[in-house]
Amino acid sequence: MTILDKIIEKKKEELAYYEAEYATDHIKPLPFNIQKSRQMNVIAEIKRASPSKGLINPDMDPVTQAKLYEDNGASAISVLTDESFFQGSFDDLKAVAEAVSIPVLCKDFMIDKKQIDRAANAGASIILLIVAALSDELLHELNQHAKKLNLSVLTEVHNEEELQRALAAKADIIGVNNRDLKTFEVDLKVSAELGKVITAQGLPFVSESGIFTAADAETAAKTGASAVLVGESLMKAQNTGELLRSLQVPLSSDSYAR
Ligand SMILES: O=P(O)(O)OC[C@@H](O)[C@@H](O)c1c[nH]c2ccccc12
């Protein structure tokens, strides 16, 4: 059983206790666009802990961290909401969404519409759908549900087969996870490989995981990515603002003009 299987199994258990919660008119998702910028968009992540790295920065205050990200040019903020494996929460998401005026991504393992409503109610503008964790049917259903609520969807893939499924589901923003959620192995070459196929379709993509330096952001830019999703390095940096600014490397015109 892989870690992804374990996380999904636990999610199913937890969902039994979720109270029905419907997203209504009060939600005001912000548009999320990574195609206009001439600089690498950085989606900066709030992540206390993870199954692959253990404790990353357990004492961090999510609101302080989120404001630091916003002040230093982040395009969006990702907040882990999974409690059991990442020590995150929907309270973190809500507090962050209230404190900043850029889009917030609810980073969780979505397998049910109820989770999307909860994310929307907590102030998320973007949700993540992980292709490896979903059937084609669920991928379609959750995607439709998010769109109905005007949320943006980041559809995450790790290999060619998942990418084809994402494209068939009409994903419009693809996240290429450089980390294999089954083995934790990280390799930026995954973005290089899948980036060719995605950019050929004229779609934007986010290179996710394993970005530590400006040189990594440049490598990601060369693969055609117009955004990077960065957690650990920003959470552990001595000077988070400086690192975040350094990751906003120039993009070549074909990355932003598509
Ligand atoms: O901490 P990193 O290596 O910078 O990675 C951030 C982000 O990509 C990672 O947290 C992530 C990408 N996809 C996910 C899916 C679930 C949980 C976590 C993730």
The ligand as an ORCA input file, in Angstrom:
! r2SCAN-3c Opt
* xyz 0 1
  O       7.717     21.298     -0.349
  P       7.960     21.282     -1.820
  O       8.914     20.200     -2.264
  O       8.374     22.643     -2.317
  O       6.552     20.927     -2.532
  C       5.443     21.797     -2.502
  C       4.215     21.126     -3.132
  O       4.467     20.906     -4.498
  C       3.870     19.823     -2.424
  O       3.557     20.127     -1.113
  C       2.712     19.060     -3.074
  C       2.454     18.977     -4.401
  N       1.345     18.210     -4.622
  C       0.865     17.801     -3.436
  C      -0.252     17.030     -3.142
  C      -0.537     16.795     -1.818
  C       0.292     17.264     -0.812
  C       1.411     18.029     -1.078
  C       1.703     18.308     -2.410
*
